[in-house]
Amino acid sequence: MNLFRLDASILPSTSVSSEIADRAEAEWTADNPGGTVTRRHLGTDPLPSDAWTLATTAGFAAEPDRTPAQRGALDLAAALGAELEGADAVILAVPLYNFGVSQHFKAWSDLVIAGVGATTPLLKGTPTLLVTTLGGGYGPGTPREGWDHSTPYLERVVGDIWQAELTLVKCELTLAATTPAMEGLREMAAQQRAEALDAARDAGRALARA
């Protein structure tokens, strides 16, 4: 059994998304002691910023006319797709940054799509946990309601295009503990964090059983 795990936090030592993903991974590993975990951390080891452009433009050039950089980008895109295709279960830990999806994740997903095709159901039938964290509150009635432009994108790509058997664990208010202006929200934030960790534990067990 092979678990593929991807992280996108730029602050891994204090990352709530990584903490939640750790809980799920621990449950999966406990039930699969002989399994392997393939990791990719986009926050600490980002992909080349020009790789998607090179891989895409390579598709418009005959193979003999492709540059070494284009061939390298195509190889990278194919390798990223193969990592997902070879997974029996998937954990994706992706924080929201600046009201949208992490640029690191966007570069990765674009390259995967370049490698496998725009409509390929790469994760069809694959149990997948998507962990996403948000520093503020974006729910109904909050000042930032409707400003979360990350979660819908993530669900569209992972659930609709790649057709994963998707479970979402979403945790908001992650900046409350360190932001004076959010002091009044700290109790609520702690509750959301605890609930997310419990949900990740259950999701990890479900990944292991699938």
C-alpha positions, 0 to 999 in steps of 0.5 A: 500500500502506498500513501501519497502526501503533499504539503504546501505550507511555507511555515512547516514548523508551525503549520496547522495544515501539516498538524492535521495531516500528521494526525491522518497519516498516523492513523493510516500508518498504524493500519498499514505498518508495511506501507510506504509514504511518498512525500512532496512538500511544495512549501519547502521544495517548490517546483520551478516557476517556469516548468508549466509554461515549458511543458505546455509549449512543448505540446505545440512543438514537434518532438525533435524541435523541443528544447532540453528545458521543454523535455525536462519539464515534460519529464517532471510533469509525467513524474508528478502524475505518476506519483498520484497514479501510483497512490492507494490513498492521498493526503493533500494539506493546502493552506489558503494564502491571500484569499486563494490557492497556494501558488505552490499547489497551483504550479503542481496541479497545473503540471500534473494536468500537463502531464496526464491531460486536462480531463483525465480522472487520475484519482478515480476511486482513490480515497483522498483527504483534502486538508485546508486551513484558513487564518481567518473566518470565511463562513456565512455572516462573517466579514470575509464571507465569499472570500475563500477562493481556494476551497472551491478550486481545490474541490473542483480539481481534486474531486471533479477533474481527478474524480477522487473519493474526496473527504474535506477537513477545513479549519478556520481561524488558525491565526487567532492564537497569535493575532491580538485583534482575534483574541476574542475568537481564540476559544472558537479557534481552539474548538475548530482545531480540535474538531479538525484533528478529530475529523482527520483521525477518522479520515485517516482510519477511513483511508486505511480501510479503503 
